Amino acid sequence: MGAYAGVDLGATHIRALIGDETGSKIASHKLKTPRGPSGIAVTEAVLEALREASDAAGIVPTDIVAAGIGSFGPMDLAEGVVTNPANLPDTIDRIPLTGPVENLIGSDRVYLHNDAIAGVIGERYYSDRNPDDMVYLTISSGIGAGVAVDGNILSGWDGNAGEVGHLTIDPTGFMTCGCGHDGHWEAYCSGENIPRYATRLHREDPVETALPIDQEGFTAADVFEYAGEDEFAAHVLDQVNHWNTIGVANIVHSYAPIVVYVGGAVALNNPELVLDPIRDRLDDMVMANIPDIQLTTLGDEVGVRGALASALTAGTGDPNHTA
């Protein structure tokens, strides 16, 4: 019986999972992502997570047949590295991944993807419905998408396809994205930026509100919590839902998915408040077929499960394609 591995490299945690040839979980390990001093420290942590998960599964790393890695970006697929990640300190400019993992497991069957692409691979492999045309959308500290069209996973020449969080949804450029450009979807609707958006709206129109806008620690969770009882919080959430629907409509017109699975902390923690407004409003914005909008079936393990599915299917997520 062969063992397969999946790794999810996030800005906060690294998860490694060992599974069997059916995609069932055998063992896993989770540790904090190092903040430095260099990218090599992050690489070593990835290798440590794999070693610990292997130990928990009663195997050695060289027993692993193939491994998948889902990671934040941006990445260089040809080199198998993450380059200049925006969500780690500036001292980290390069995180080698593919080569070191190949050396650890003694196999060149290592498949690297950004985390959202790993998500669509996981949904395609594990879901009861796994059509050839589907999207996994993550709404979390950032926004991104993994896309499958005609049964093909879209990675792009450099591995950075699906950066839908940087679609321009507001041509007025009211909010500036963390990438430095104005009007991007992520600048309005990501978990990091919802409180910034609320604060900016309140400066424009300083109405009375129960939101703790001027307090340290004001978060997106506060907006969702107060939306049912505070008029301004409800207005902020209504605007966020408007921008989310525009973003999803752009995805529908670009890729014609049959189903869109939505994950990420913002959606997972507030599924009805995030997904229902998109479902209700999409018909007013889409000229073609409207996809089924569903919460991810894999919860907060979508990244690591997708990485495992990549290992099992040679990066395709197709249950009929074995690595």
C-alpha positions as CSV (number, residue, x, y, z in Angstrom):
1,M,0.0,0.0,0.0
2,G,1.5,3.3,-1.1
3,A,1.6,6.4,1.0
4,Y,1.0,9.9,-0.4
5,A,1.6,13.4,1.1
6,G,0.0,16.8,1.0
7,V,1.4,20.0,2.4
8,D,-0.4,23.3,2.9
9,L,2.0,26.2,3.4
10,G,0.1,29.2,4.8
11,A,1.3,32.5,6.3
12,T,0.3,31.3,9.8
13,H,0.6,27.5,9.8
14,I,2.1,24.6,7.8
15,R,0.0,21.4,7.6
16,A,1.3,18.1,6.4
17,L,-1.0,15.1,5.8
18,I,-0.2,11.5,4.9
19,G,-2.9,9.6,3.0
20,D,-3.4,6.2,1.3
21,E,-4.1,5.5,-2.3
22,T,-7.8,6.3,-1.8
23,G,-7.2,9.7,-0.4
24,S,-8.1,8.7,3.1
25,K,-6.2,10.4,5.9
26,I,-3.6,8.3,7.8
27,A,-1.9,11.0,9.9
28,S,-1.1,14.7,9.9
29,H,1.1,17.3,11.6
30,K,0.7,21.1,12.0
31,L,3.2,23.7,13.1
32,K,3.6,27.5,12.9
33,T,5.1,29.1,9.9
34,P,8.5,30.7,10.7
35,R,8.7,34.4,10.2
36,G,12.3,34.2,9.3
37,P,15.2,34.7,9.4
38,S,15.2,33.5,5.8
39,G,13.2,31.4,3.3
40,I,15.3,28.4,4.1
41,A,13.8,28.4,7.6
42,V,10.4,28.1,6.1
43,T,11.6,25.3,3.8
44,E,13.0,23.4,6.8
45,A,9.7,23.8,8.6
46,V,7.9,22.2,5.6
47,L,10.3,19.3,5.7
48,E,9.9,19.0,9.5
49,A,6.1,18.9,9.1
50,L,6.5,16.1,6.5
51,R,8.9,14.1,8.8
52,E,6.5,14.4,11.8
53,A,3.5,13.4,9.8
54,S,5.4,10.4,8.3
55,D,6.5,9.4,11.8
56,A,2.9,9.6,13.1
57,A,1.8,7.4,10.1
58,G,4.5,4.8,11.0
59,I,6.4,5.4,7.8
60,V,9.7,7.1,6.7
61,P,9.6,9.9,4.2
62,T,11.1,7.7,1.5
63,D,8.0,5.5,1.6
64,I,6.0,8.5,0.1
65,V,5.2,7.8,-3.5
66,A,4.3,11.4,-4.4
67,A,3.6,14.7,-2.7
68,G,1.6,17.8,-3.5
69,I,2.2,21.2,-2.1
70,G,-0.3,24.1,-1.9
71,S,1.2,27.4,-1.0
72,F,0.7,31.2,-0.8
73,G,2.4,32.9,-3.7
74,P,3.7,34.4,-5.9
75,M,5.6,31.4,-7.1
76,D,7.9,30.3,-9.9
77,L,6.9,26.9,-11.0
78,A,9.9,26.3,-13.2
79,E,12.2,26.8,-10.1
80,G,9.7,25.2,-7.7
81,V,9.9,28.2,-5.3
82,V,7.8,30.9,-3.7
83,T,9.3,34.4,-4.4
84,N,8.9,37.5,-2.4
85,P,5.8,36.5,-0.5
86,A,3.7,39.5,0.5
87,N,2.4,37.9,3.7
88,L,5.8,37.2,5.3
89,P,8.6,39.6,6.4
90,D,10.7,41.3,3.7
91,T,13.7,39.3,4.7
92,I,12.1,36.2,3.1
93,D,12.5,36.6,-0.6
94,R,12.7,33.0,-1.8
95,I,11.3,29.7,-0.3
96,P,12.6,26.6,-2.1
97,L,9.9,23.9,-2.1
98,T,9.9,21.3,-4.9
99,G,13.6,20.4,-4.8
100,P,13.9,19.9,-1.1
101,V,10.7,17.8,-0.9
102,E,11.9,15.7,-3.8
103,N,15.1,15.1,-1.9
104,L,13.3,14.2,1.3
105,I,11.0,11.6,-0.3
106,G,13.4,10.4,-2.9
107,S,11.0,11.0,-5.8
108,D,10.5,13.7,-8.5
109,R,6.7,13.3,-8.3
110,V,6.2,16.5,-6.4
111,Y,3.5,18.9,-7.6
112,L,3.5,22.6,-6.6
113,H,0.4,24.9,-6.8
114,N,-0.8,28.0,-5.3
115,D,-3.3,27.4,-2.4
116,A,-6.4,28.2,-4.4
117,I,-5.5,25.9,-7.2
118,A,-4.8,23.2,-4.6
119,G,-8.4,23.9,-3.4
120,V,-10.0,23.3,-6.8
121,I,-7.9,20.1,-7.1
122,G,-9.2,18.9,-3.8
123,E,-12.9,19.8,-4.6
124,R,-12.6,18.0,-7.9
125,Y,-11.2,14.9,-6.3
126,Y,-13.3,14.6,-3.1
127,S,-16.7,16.1,-4.0
128,D,-19.7,14.0,-4.9
129,R,-20.0,16.4,-7.9
130,N,-16.7,16.8,-9.7
131,P,-17.6,18.4,-13.1
132,D,-14.9,19.3,-15.6
133,D,-15.8,23.0,-15.2
134,M,-15.6,24.3,-11.7
135,V,-14.0,26.9,-9.4
136,Y,-12.8,27.0,-5.9
137,L,-12.9,30.6,-4.5
138,T,-11.2,31.4,-1.2
139,I,-12.3,34.5,0.7
140,S,-9.9,34.8,3.6
141,S,-7.0,37.1,4.5
142,G,-6.8,37.4,0.7
143,I,-9.0,36.4,-2.2
144,G,-8.0,33.9,-4.9
145,A,-9.5,31.2,-7.1
146,G,-8.5,27.8,-8.5
147,V,-10.1,27.1,-11.9
148,A,-10.8,23.9,-13.9
149,V,-12.0,24.3,-17.5
150,D,-12.8,21.3,-19.7
151,G,-11.2,19.1,-17.2
152,N,-7.9,21.0,-17.1
153,I,-6.5,22.8,-14.1
154,L,-5.5,26.3,-15.0
155,S,-2.1,27.1,-13.5
156,G,-0.6,29.7,-15.9
157,W,2.9,29.7,-17.2
158,D,4.3,30.7,-13.8
159,G,1.8,29.1,-11.5
160,N,0.0,32.3,-10.7
161,A,-3.3,31.9,-12.6
162,G,-6.5,32.6,-10.6
163,E,-5.4,35.7,-8.8
164,V,-9.0,37.0,-9.0
165,G,-8.6,39.1,-5.8
166,H,-6.7,41.5,-8.0
167,L,-9.6,41.9,-10.5
168,T,-10.6,45.6,-10.6
169,I,-14.2,45.7,-9.4
170,D,-14.4,49.4,-8.5
171,P,-13.1,51.7,-11.2
172,T,-13.3,54.7,-8.9
173,G,-10.5,53.2,-6.9
174,F,-12.0,54.0,-3.5
175,M,-9.8,51.4,-1.8
176,T,-6.1,50.6,-2.4
177,C,-5.1,47.0,-2.4
178,G,-2.1,45.6,-0.5
179,C,-0.4,45.1,-3.9
180,G,-0.5,48.9,-4.4
181,H,-3.2,49.2,-7.0
182,D,-6.7,50.7,-6.6
183,G,-10.1,49.1,-6.8
184,H,-9.1,45.5,-6.5
185,W,-11.7,43.0,-5.1
186,E,-9.4,42.0,-2.3
187,A,-9.1,45.6,-1.1
188,Y,-12.9,45.5,-0.2
189,C,-13.8,42.0,0.7
190,S,-10.9,40.1,2.2
191,G,-10.8,39.4,6.0
192,E,-7.9,41.8,6.3
193,N,-9.5,44.6,4.4
194,I,-13.2,44.5,5.4
195,P,-12.4,46.5,8.6
196,R,-10.2,49.0,6.6
197,Y,-13.1,49.4,4.2
198,A,-15.6,50.0,7.0
199,T,-13.2,52.6,8.6
200,R,-12.9,54.4,5.3
201,L,-16.6,54.5,4.7
202,H,-17.2,55.8,8.2
203,R,-14.6,58.6,7.6
204,E,-16.6,59.7,4.6
205,D,-19.9,59.6,6.5
206,P,-19.3,59.5,10.3
207,V,-22.7,58.2,11.4
208,E,-23.4,56.8,14.8
209,T,-22.5,53.1,15.0
210,A,-21.9,50.4,17.5
211,L,-18.9,49.1,15.5
212,P,-15.6,49.5,17.5
213,I,-14.1,51.3,14.5
214,D,-11.7,53.4,16.6
215,Q,-10.6,50.6,18.8
216,E,-7.5,48.5,18.4
217,G,-8.4,45.0,17.3
218,F,-11.4,46.0,15.1
219,T,-11.9,43.0,12.7
220,A,-14.1,41.7,10.0
221,A,-15.8,39.5,12.6
222,D,-17.1,42.7,14.3
223,V,-18.8,43.7,11.0
224,F,-20.6,40.4,10.7
225,E,-21.5,40.3,14.4
226,Y,-23.1,43.7,14.4
227,A,-24.7,43.6,10.9
228,G,-28.1,42.3,12.3
229,E,-28.5,45.1,14.8
230,D,-26.4,48.1,13.6
231,E,-27.4,50.1,10.5
232,F,-23.9,51.1,9.5
233,A,-22.6,47.6,10.0
234,A,-25.4,46.3,7.8
235,H,-24.5,48.9,5.1
236,V,-20.9,47.8,5.2
237,L,-21.8,44.2,4.8
238,D,-24.3,45.1,2.0
239,Q,-21.5,46.8,0.1
240,V,-19.1,43.9,0.7
241,N,-21.8,41.5,-0.7
242,H,-22.2,43.8,-3.7
243,W,-18.5,43.7,-4.5
244,N,-18.4,39.9,-3.9
245,T,-21.2,39.4,-6.4
246,I,-19.4,41.5,-9.0
247,G,-16.3,39.4,-8.5
248,V,-18.1,36.1,-8.8
249,A,-20.0,37.4,-11.9
250,N,-16.6,38.2,-13.5
251,I,-15.4,34.6,-12.7
252,V,-18.6,33.2,-14.3
253,H,-18.2,35.2,-17.5
254,S,-14.5,34.3,-17.7
255,Y,-14.7,30.5,-17.0
256,A,-18.3,29.3,-17.2
257,P,-18.1,27.0,-14.2
258,I,-21.0,24.6,-13.3
259,V,-20.3,25.0,-9.6
260,V,-18.3,27.4,-7.5
261,Y,-17.1,26.1,-4.1
262,V,-16.4,28.9,-1.7
263,G,-14.0,28.5,1.3
264,G,-11.6,30.6,3.4
265,A,-12.1,31.9,6.9
266,V,-14.5,34.7,6.0
267,A,-16.9,32.3,4.2
268,L,-16.5,29.4,6.6
269,N,-17.3,31.6,9.6
270,N,-20.2,33.4,8.0
271,P,-21.6,31.0,5.3
272,E,-25.1,32.4,5.1
273,L,-24.1,36.1,5.3
274,V,-21.5,35.6,2.5
275,L,-23.0,33.0,0.1
276,D,-26.8,33.8,0.3
277,P,-26.4,37.4,-1.0
278,I,-24.2,36.2,-3.9
279,R,-26.9,33.6,-4.8
280,D,-29.6,36.2,-4.6
281,R,-27.9,38.9,-6.7
282,L,-26.0,36.9,-9.3
283,D,-28.9,36.7,-11.7
284,D,-28.9,40.5,-12.0
285,M,-25.3,40.5,-13.2
286,V,-24.7,37.3,-15.2
287,M,-25.8,36.9,-18.8
288,A,-25.0,33.2,-19.1
289,N,-25.8,30.2,-17.0
290,I,-25.6,30.7,-13.3
291,P,-23.5,28.2,-11.4
292,D,-24.3,26.4,-8.2
293,I,-22.7,28.4,-5.3
294,Q,-21.7,26.0,-2.5
295,L,-19.6,26.1,0.6
296,T,-16.5,24.0,0.3
297,T,-17.0,20.4,1.2
298,L,-13.5,20.2,2.8
299,G,-13.7,22.9,5.5
300,D,-10.4,24.4,6.6
301,E,-8.5,21.4,5.3
302,V,-9.3,22.2,1.7
303,G,-5.7,23.3,1.0
304,V,-3.9,20.2,2.5
305,R,-6.6,17.8,1.1
306,G,-6.1,19.4,-2.3
307,A,-2.4,19.0,-2.0
308,L,-2.9,15.3,-1.2
309,A,-5.3,14.9,-4.1
310,S,-2.7,16.5,-6.4
311,A,-0.2,13.9,-5.3
312,L,-2.7,11.1,-6.0
313,T,-3.6,12.4,-9.5
314,A,-0.4,13.9,-10.9
315,G,-1.7,17.4,-10.3
316,T,-5.0,17.1,-12.0
317,G,-7.6,16.3,-9.3
318,D,-9.2,13.9,-11.7
319,P,-10.2,10.8,-9.7
320,N,-9.7,8.7,-12.9
321,H,-6.1,9.9,-13.3
322,T,-3.7,8.2,-10.9
323,A,-0.2,9.5,-10.3
